[in-house]
Amino acid sequence: MHSQSALILGGARSGKSSFGEKLALATELTPIYIATAEAHDNEMQERIAHHQQLRETSGWKTIEEPTNIIDVINAEAYENTVIFIDCLTLWLSNITFAELDIDAQITSLLTSIKKAPCPVICISNEVGMGIVPANKLARDFRDEAGRLNQRLAAALPNCFFIIAGLPMPLKKDGRTMLESLSSDQP
């Protein structure tokens, strides 16, 4: 796995995508943007159009793929690229509604990221910090998103939590911040 691969977590409008985009562009590699959102209504169409306009001026190659991001990673991952996935929470929603095997999809995603010769930067929502959802579908989704985030955080060498636009490092170079603090003690 590439040492610059990262998981970036945060709530809605926390600044996670902006931080992740800056992280990707800082590699000075050719940026590949995998967008997982689907426009099911006018408001979402406007959001997607706004994001597309922002990327056009920054030199991103954008691939819009709601479910099959694994094949996109496998096809686009070269030593001179950086793969940016925004966002895995929408991808999880998409594969859930497509009735795909969630565990198998996550396992394949992790395999693709591990094999990639380039950084893969993943954006995902932290959805488990609010109230308990009122219905089973929402609770199941929250639980699956939590499991997805845990598996990615364990596998990727870097992990950040974004709150109010500020990045908090959780894991750097394969070591959690707690492990880093503990090893610094005499």
Buried (B, 14 or more C-beta within 10 A) or exposed (E): BBEBBBBBBBBEEBBBBBBBBEBBBEBEBBBBBBBBBBEEEEEEEEEBEEBBEEBEEEEBEBBBBBBBBBEBBEEBBBEEBBBBBBBBBBBBBBBBEEEEEBEEBBEBBBBBBEEBEBBBBBBBBBBEEEEEBEEEEEEEBBEBBEBBBEBBBEBBBBBBBBBEEEBEEBBBEEBBEEEEEEEEEE
